[in-house]
């Protein structure tokens, strides 16, 4: 059985000295590249400065024996219009994510499928569904454009999602299930995020049902060859504008323009799009300092936490048993699994996610022990054949220097109502992008694309 970590690769080398352009984009993830593509299409000159030695940000694809394995963002949903359009424009293929069969639930030492679980625990199942529907109804009253304007916004924002869950559910089993569902969605624990933020996030994606669904939902499609191809496609024509392996340390901004300083490179431009996760932006020195409300948002957002693993098998053997490849359970070490194999199921690939508080214990183990723990849990869910993958790959996003978190940062209690507009409002010649700032499908690749387009339009309007 092979085991390896993602390898670093350099798309282009960093230039030493000073470059000048109409615009500078900080970050070459999906948001930054979407902004760059919009600016380029407008006829502007630009430089894209990225700390990593690759494109894609929180989207990363590695390869095993010619098969692409996504270790970050990967799914395209039914109504992810921008991502679907990009796939079509780039001439890429997609396939539907496997969803036929039963989901495994490990509960109280038993291995159940989801239908059997519902029959054995009808009160918890009904309670979970009622609480979920109530969240959806509440979310409909929150504007994704301005959550802080909702009726009772201060009260909603002053409570954590955890506090609401404790009061809204009647059984401990349903409470635990909804708590784990929320952590899987946000990559933060419900105690770390405000109720108002949860409602905003749900509303931005059209409801909990679509967010959790495979067919007809947010996990509908995978990109053949890996999602990182979308980043490479957006960068076409920008080769001379890309500066990778260039962490930005300082941004000087004023009424006449901006100066972005990396280790060996300085870029002077009329305006900048800052398209990095909030925790990364907080580590950049700004001169003059950012307004207090913007600084508070960067400092106090919950970064989340996530470790993603992929195990490659000769075939998707779980399909032979009528299983989806999805598994979860309150006592499992991981948060959930998903079948990310090709339609033919050869090779078979299981993606295993450790998010929120479940990412931290697995991170503390040695690589060998992490693999042992993960495979033992997969055996509990899918049988002995899960113990012998051809390859095991993992990505620890919480320890990644330029992410230090999960798939999306979240607003902690009190942030939306006090500083909400600062998340997206330009600061002088600086505009802000990133899936956290999206008003549609926040937290997804689709949200990153939307945010980049918005930030680019704002930057163009500034000059």
C-alpha positions as CSV (number, residue, x, y, z in Angstrom):
1,X,0.0,0.0,0.0
2,X,1.4,3.4,-1.0
3,X,1.1,6.5,1.2
4,X,2.3,9.9,0.2
5,X,1.7,13.6,0.7
6,X,1.0,16.1,-2.0
7,X,4.1,17.3,-3.8
8,X,4.9,20.9,-4.4
9,X,5.2,22.1,-8.0
10,X,6.1,25.4,-9.5
11,X,4.0,26.8,-12.4
12,X,6.2,29.9,-12.9
13,X,9.1,31.5,-11.0
14,X,8.9,34.7,-9.0
15,X,10.4,37.8,-10.4
16,X,12.8,39.9,-8.3
17,X,12.4,43.6,-8.4
18,X,9.4,45.9,-9.1
19,X,6.5,45.4,-11.5
20,X,3.8,47.9,-12.4
21,X,0.3,47.2,-13.6
22,X,-3.2,48.6,-13.5
23,X,-4.2,46.0,-10.9
24,X,-2.6,43.5,-8.5
25,X,-4.4,40.4,-7.3
26,X,-3.2,38.8,-4.0
27,X,-4.0,35.1,-4.1
28,X,-4.3,32.7,-7.0
29,X,-7.1,30.5,-5.6
30,X,-10.5,30.4,-7.4
31,X,-11.5,33.9,-6.1
32,X,-8.3,35.5,-7.2
33,X,-8.2,33.8,-10.6
34,X,-11.8,34.7,-11.2
35,X,-11.0,38.4,-10.4
36,X,-7.9,38.2,-12.6
37,X,-9.9,36.8,-15.5
38,X,-12.5,39.6,-15.2
39,X,-9.8,42.3,-15.1
40,X,-7.9,40.8,-18.0
41,X,-11.1,40.6,-20.0
42,X,-11.6,44.3,-19.3
43,X,-8.3,45.0,-21.0
44,X,-6.4,45.8,-17.9
45,X,-2.8,44.9,-17.1
46,X,-2.4,43.0,-13.9
47,X,-0.1,40.9,-11.7
48,X,-1.3,38.0,-9.6
49,X,0.9,37.3,-6.5
50,X,0.5,33.9,-4.8
51,X,2.3,32.5,-1.8
52,X,2.0,28.9,-2.9
53,X,4.0,27.4,-5.8
54,X,0.8,26.2,-7.5
55,X,-2.6,27.6,-8.5
56,X,-5.9,26.8,-6.9
57,X,-5.7,27.8,-3.3
58,X,-8.0,25.5,-1.3
59,X,-8.6,23.4,-4.4
60,X,-5.8,20.9,-5.0
61,X,-5.5,17.8,-7.2
62,X,-2.8,15.2,-7.0
63,X,-2.4,12.1,-9.2
64,X,-1.9,8.4,-8.5
65,X,-1.2,6.0,-11.4
66,X,-2.8,8.5,-13.8
67,X,-5.9,9.0,-11.6
68,X,-6.8,12.5,-10.3
69,X,-7.4,12.8,-6.6
70,X,-9.0,16.0,-5.3
71,X,-7.8,16.9,-1.7
72,X,-9.6,20.2,-1.4
73,X,-12.7,21.7,-3.0
74,X,-14.1,19.3,-5.6
75,X,-17.9,19.3,-6.1
76,X,-20.0,21.3,-8.5
77,X,-23.6,21.6,-7.5
78,X,-26.8,21.6,-9.6
79,X,-27.2,25.4,-9.4
80,X,-23.5,26.3,-9.4
81,X,-23.9,28.3,-12.6
82,X,-20.4,29.8,-12.8
83,X,-18.6,26.6,-12.2
84,X,-20.7,24.8,-14.7
85,X,-20.1,27.5,-17.3
86,X,-16.4,27.4,-16.7
87,X,-16.3,23.7,-17.2
88,X,-18.1,24.1,-20.5
89,X,-15.9,26.9,-21.7
90,X,-12.7,25.0,-20.9
91,X,-14.0,21.9,-22.6
92,X,-13.7,19.7,-19.5
93,X,-15.8,16.7,-18.7
94,X,-17.7,16.0,-15.5
95,X,-19.3,12.9,-14.0
96,X,-22.2,12.5,-11.5
97,X,-21.1,11.7,-8.0
98,X,-22.3,8.2,-7.0
99,X,-25.3,8.3,-4.7
100,X,-27.2,5.0,-5.4
101,X,-27.7,2.8,-2.4
102,X,-27.6,3.1,1.4
103,X,-25.5,5.2,3.7
104,X,-23.8,3.5,6.6
105,X,-24.4,4.8,10.2
106,X,-22.2,3.6,13.0
107,X,-24.2,4.0,16.2
108,X,-23.8,2.5,19.7
109,X,-21.6,-0.3,18.3
110,X,-24.0,-1.2,15.5
111,X,-23.5,-0.9,11.8
112,X,-26.8,0.3,10.3
113,X,-27.9,1.6,6.9
114,X,-29.7,5.0,7.0
115,X,-33.1,3.5,6.5
116,X,-32.7,1.0,9.3
117,X,-31.4,3.8,11.6
118,X,-34.5,5.9,10.9
119,X,-36.8,3.0,11.7
120,X,-35.0,2.2,15.0
121,X,-34.9,5.9,16.1
122,X,-38.1,7.4,14.8
123,X,-38.3,10.2,17.4
124,X,-34.8,11.4,16.8
125,X,-35.3,11.2,13.0
126,X,-38.5,13.3,13.2
127,X,-36.9,15.8,15.7
128,X,-33.9,16.2,13.3
129,X,-36.1,16.8,10.4
130,X,-38.3,19.3,12.2
131,X,-35.3,21.3,13.5
132,X,-33.7,21.3,10.0
133,X,-36.9,22.6,8.4
134,X,-37.1,25.3,11.1
135,X,-33.6,26.4,10.2
136,X,-34.6,26.6,6.6
137,X,-37.6,28.7,7.4
138,X,-35.5,31.1,9.5
139,X,-32.9,31.3,6.8
140,X,-35.5,32.5,4.3
141,X,-35.8,35.7,6.3
142,X,-32.1,36.5,6.0
143,X,-30.7,38.4,3.1
144,X,-27.4,37.0,1.8
145,X,-26.4,40.5,0.7
146,X,-26.9,42.0,4.2
147,X,-27.6,39.5,6.9
148,X,-27.3,42.2,9.6
149,X,-30.5,43.8,8.3
150,X,-32.7,40.8,9.1
151,X,-35.4,41.2,11.7
152,X,-34.0,40.4,15.1
153,X,-30.4,40.3,13.6
154,X,-28.8,41.3,16.9
155,X,-30.5,38.6,18.8
156,X,-29.8,35.9,16.2
157,X,-26.2,37.0,16.0
158,X,-25.7,37.1,19.7
159,X,-26.4,33.4,20.0
160,X,-24.3,30.6,18.8
161,X,-25.7,27.9,16.5
162,X,-24.9,25.4,19.4
163,X,-27.2,27.4,21.8
164,X,-30.0,27.2,19.3
165,X,-29.5,23.5,18.6
166,X,-29.7,22.7,22.4
167,X,-33.0,24.6,22.6
168,X,-34.6,23.5,19.3
169,X,-34.1,19.8,19.6
170,X,-35.8,17.4,22.1
171,X,-33.5,14.3,22.0
172,X,-29.8,14.0,22.5
173,X,-29.5,11.8,19.5
174,X,-31.1,14.3,17.1
175,X,-29.1,17.1,18.7
176,X,-25.8,15.2,18.2
177,X,-26.7,14.4,14.5
178,X,-27.6,18.0,13.8
179,X,-24.5,19.2,15.5
180,X,-22.3,16.9,13.4
181,X,-24.2,17.9,10.2
182,X,-23.5,21.5,11.0
183,X,-19.8,20.9,11.6
184,X,-19.6,19.0,8.3
185,X,-21.1,22.0,6.5
186,X,-19.2,24.8,8.1
187,X,-15.9,22.9,9.1
188,X,-16.4,24.8,12.4
189,X,-18.2,23.6,15.5
190,X,-21.7,25.0,16.1
191,X,-20.4,26.6,19.3
192,X,-17.9,28.7,17.2
193,X,-20.3,30.4,14.8
194,X,-23.3,32.6,15.2
195,X,-26.9,31.5,14.5
196,X,-27.2,34.5,12.1
197,X,-24.1,33.3,10.2
198,X,-25.6,29.8,9.9
199,X,-28.8,31.2,8.5
200,X,-26.9,33.4,6.0
201,X,-24.8,30.4,4.9
202,X,-27.9,28.2,4.4
203,X,-29.8,30.9,2.5
204,X,-26.8,31.6,0.2
205,X,-27.0,28.0,-1.0
206,X,-30.8,27.6,-1.2
207,X,-31.4,25.5,1.9
208,X,-30.0,22.6,3.9
209,X,-31.5,20.0,1.6
210,X,-29.6,21.1,-1.5
211,X,-26.4,21.6,0.6
212,X,-26.5,18.0,1.8
213,X,-27.7,16.3,-1.4
214,X,-25.7,14.6,-4.0
215,X,-28.0,14.2,-7.0
216,X,-29.8,17.5,-7.5
217,X,-27.6,19.1,-4.8
218,X,-24.3,20.7,-4.0
219,X,-22.3,17.4,-4.4
220,X,-23.7,16.5,-7.8
221,X,-20.7,16.6,-10.2
222,X,-16.9,15.9,-10.1
223,X,-14.5,17.2,-12.7
224,X,-12.8,14.4,-14.7
225,X,-9.1,14.9,-14.1
226,X,-9.6,17.0,-11.0
227,X,-11.0,20.4,-10.0
228,X,-7.6,22.1,-10.1
229,X,-7.9,22.1,-13.9
230,X,-10.5,24.9,-13.5
231,X,-7.7,27.0,-11.9
232,X,-5.3,26.2,-14.7
233,X,-8.0,27.1,-17.2
234,X,-8.8,30.5,-15.6
235,X,-5.1,31.3,-15.7
236,X,-4.8,30.8,-19.5
237,X,-3.5,34.0,-21.0
238,X,-2.2,35.2,-17.7
239,X,1.1,33.3,-17.7
240,X,3.2,36.5,-17.8
241,X,1.1,38.0,-15.0
242,X,1.6,35.1,-12.5
243,X,4.1,35.4,-9.6
244,X,4.0,32.1,-7.6
245,X,6.0,31.3,-4.5
246,X,5.8,35.0,-3.5
247,X,4.1,35.4,-0.1
248,X,2.8,39.0,0.4
249,X,4.1,40.5,3.6
250,X,3.0,44.1,3.3
251,X,0.4,46.2,1.5
252,X,0.8,50.0,1.4
253,X,-2.4,51.7,0.2
254,X,-3.6,55.2,-0.4
255,X,-5.7,57.5,-2.6
256,X,-3.3,57.2,-5.5
257,X,-2.7,53.5,-5.6
258,X,-1.2,50.5,-3.8
259,X,2.1,48.8,-3.3
260,X,2.2,45.1,-2.6
261,X,5.4,43.8,-1.2
262,X,6.5,40.1,-1.3
263,X,9.9,38.8,-0.2
264,X,11.7,39.6,-3.5
265,X,9.0,41.3,-5.5
266,X,7.2,44.7,-5.3
267,X,4.1,45.4,-7.4
268,X,2.7,48.9,-7.8
269,X,-0.8,49.3,-9.1
270,X,-3.8,51.5,-9.1
271,X,-5.9,49.1,-7.0
272,X,-5.7,45.6,-5.4
273,X,-8.0,42.7,-5.0
274,X,-7.1,40.8,-1.8
275,X,-8.3,37.2,-2.4
276,X,-6.9,35.1,0.5
277,X,-8.5,33.5,3.5
278,X,-9.3,35.9,6.4
279,X,-6.6,34.4,8.6
280,X,-4.0,34.8,5.9
281,X,-5.0,38.4,5.3
282,X,-4.7,39.1,9.0
283,X,-1.0,38.2,8.8
284,X,-0.3,40.8,6.1
285,X,0.9,44.2,7.4
286,X,-1.2,47.0,6.0
287,X,0.0,50.6,5.9
288,X,-2.0,52.5,7.0
289,X,-3.7,50.0,9.3
290,X,-7.0,48.7,8.2
291,X,-10.1,50.3,9.8
292,X,-11.0,48.8,13.1
293,X,-14.2,47.0,11.8
294,X,-12.3,45.3,9.0
295,X,-9.5,44.3,11.4
296,X,-12.0,42.8,13.9
297,X,-13.6,40.7,11.1
298,X,-10.2,39.3,10.1
299,X,-9.2,38.6,13.7
300,X,-12.4,37.1,15.0
301,X,-13.7,34.9,12.2
302,X,-13.5,31.2,13.0
303,X,-11.1,29.6,10.5
304,X,-12.6,26.1,10.8
305,X,-10.5,23.0,10.5
306,X,-10.3,20.2,8.0
307,X,-8.2,17.1,7.1
308,X,-9.1,15.3,3.9
309,X,-7.9,11.8,3.0
310,X,-8.3,9.7,-0.1
311,X,-8.0,5.9,-0.2
312,X,-7.6,4.2,-3.6
313,X,-8.9,0.7,-4.2
314,X,-8.9,-1.6,-7.3
315,X,-12.7,-1.1,-7.5
316,X,-15.5,0.6,-5.6
317,X,-16.4,-2.7,-3.8
318,X,-19.0,-1.0,-1.6
319,X,-21.2,-0.5,-4.6
320,X,-21.5,-4.3,-5.0
321,X,-23.1,-4.3,-1.5
322,X,-25.6,-1.6,-2.5
323,X,-23.9,1.2,-0.6
324,X,-23.3,4.8,-1.5
325,X,-19.9,5.0,0.0
326,X,-21.1,7.5,2.5
327,X,-20.7,6.8,6.2
328,X,-21.0,8.8,9.5
329,X,-21.5,8.1,13.1
330,X,-21.2,9.9,16.5
331,X,-18.4,7.7,17.7
332,X,-16.4,7.4,14.5
333,X,-13.0,9.3,14.4
334,X,-13.9,10.8,11.1
335,X,-16.8,13.2,10.2
336,X,-18.0,11.6,7.0
337,X,-16.9,9.7,3.9
338,X,-17.9,10.0,0.2
339,X,-17.5,7.9,-2.9
340,X,-15.5,10.0,-5.4
341,X,-14.8,7.2,-7.9
342,X,-15.5,7.4,-11.6
343,X,-18.8,6.1,-12.9
344,X,-17.3,2.7,-13.7
345,X,-16.0,2.4,-10.1
346,X,-12.4,1.4,-11.1
347,X,-10.4,2.5,-9.4
348,X,-12.6,3.0,-6.3
349,X,-11.8,6.1,-4.2
350,X,-13.2,6.9,-0.8
351,X,-12.8,10.5,0.4
352,X,-12.7,10.7,4.2
353,X,-13.1,14.0,6.0
354,X,-12.1,15.1,9.5
355,X,-13.6,18.5,10.2
356,X,-14.0,20.8,13.2
357,X,-13.1,19.2,16.4
358,X,-12.5,15.9,14.7
359,X,-9.6,17.3,12.7
360,X,-7.5,18.1,15.8
361,X,-7.0,14.7,17.4
362,X,-6.1,13.1,14.0
363,X,-3.5,15.8,13.4
364,X,-1.7,15.0,16.6
365,X,-0.9,11.5,15.4
366,X,2.0,10.3,13.3
367,X,1.3,9.8,9.6
368,X,1.4,6.0,10.1
369,X,-1.0,6.2,13.0
370,X,-3.3,8.5,11.2
371,X,-3.6,6.0,8.4
372,X,-4.2,3.1,10.8
373,X,-7.0,5.0,12.6
374,X,-8.7,6.0,9.4
375,X,-8.5,2.6,7.8
376,X,-9.7,0.9,11.0
377,X,-12.8,3.2,10.9
378,X,-13.4,2.4,7.2
379,X,-13.2,-1.3,8.0
380,X,-15.9,-0.8,10.7
381,X,-18.1,0.8,8.0
382,X,-17.3,-1.1,4.8
383,X,-15.7,-4.4,5.8
384,X,-12.3,-5.9,5.6
385,X,-11.6,-4.9,2.0
386,X,-11.3,-1.3,3.2
387,X,-8.1,-2.2,5.0
388,X,-6.1,-2.7,1.8
389,X,-6.1,0.4,-0.4
390,X,-3.5,0.7,-3.2
391,X,-2.7,4.2,-2.0
392,X,-3.5,6.5,0.9
393,X,-3.2,10.3,0.4
394,X,-4.0,13.1,2.9
395,X,-4.1,16.9,3.1
396,X,-4.1,18.7,6.4
397,X,-5.6,22.1,5.6
398,X,-5.5,23.3,9.2
399,X,-1.8,23.0,9.2
400,X,-1.3,24.4,5.8
401,X,0.7,27.6,6.1
402,X,-1.5,29.6,3.7
403,X,-4.9,28.2,4.8
404,X,-4.7,27.3,8.5
405,X,-8.3,26.3,8.6
406,X,-11.1,24.5,6.9
407,X,-13.1,25.0,3.7
408,X,-14.5,28.4,4.8
409,X,-14.1,30.8,7.7
410,X,-17.3,31.7,9.6
411,X,-18.5,34.7,11.5
412,X,-18.4,34.2,15.3
413,X,-21.3,35.5,17.5
414,X,-21.6,39.2,17.4
415,X,-19.6,39.9,14.2
416,X,-22.3,40.2,11.6
417,X,-24.5,42.6,13.6
418,X,-21.5,44.8,14.6
419,X,-19.1,44.7,11.6
420,X,-21.0,42.8,8.9
421,X,-20.6,45.1,6.0
422,X,-16.8,45.3,6.5
423,X,-16.5,41.8,5.3
424,X,-17.0,43.0,1.7
425,X,-16.7,46.8,1.7
426,X,-13.7,48.1,-0.2
427,X,-11.1,50.0,1.9
428,X,-9.8,52.8,-0.3
429,X,-8.1,51.1,-3.3
430,X,-8.5,47.6,-1.8
431,X,-11.3,45.2,-2.6
432,X,-11.9,41.8,-1.0
433,X,-12.6,38.4,-2.5
434,X,-12.8,34.8,-1.2
435,X,-15.6,32.3,-0.8
436,X,-16.3,33.8,2.7
437,X,-17.4,37.0,1.1
438,X,-19.8,35.4,-1.4
439,X,-23.5,36.1,-1.4
440,X,-24.2,32.9,-3.4
441,X,-23.0,29.5,-2.3
442,X,-20.6,30.8,0.3
443,X,-18.1,28.2,1.2
444,X,-18.1,26.5,-2.2
445,X,-15.9,26.9,-5.3
446,X,-19.0,28.6,-6.8
447,X,-19.0,31.2,-4.1
448,X,-15.3,31.9,-4.7
449,X,-15.9,32.5,-8.3
450,X,-18.8,34.9,-7.6
451,X,-16.7,36.8,-5.0
452,X,-13.8,37.2,-7.5
453,X,-16.1,38.6,-10.2
454,X,-17.6,41.1,-7.7
455,X,-14.3,42.2,-6.3
456,X,-12.9,42.8,-9.8
457,X,-15.9,44.9,-10.8
458,X,-15.5,47.0,-7.6
459,X,-11.8,47.4,-8.4
460,X,-12.6,48.6,-12.0
461,X,-15.0,51.1,-10.6
462,X,-12.4,52.5,-8.3
463,X,-10.1,53.6,-11.1
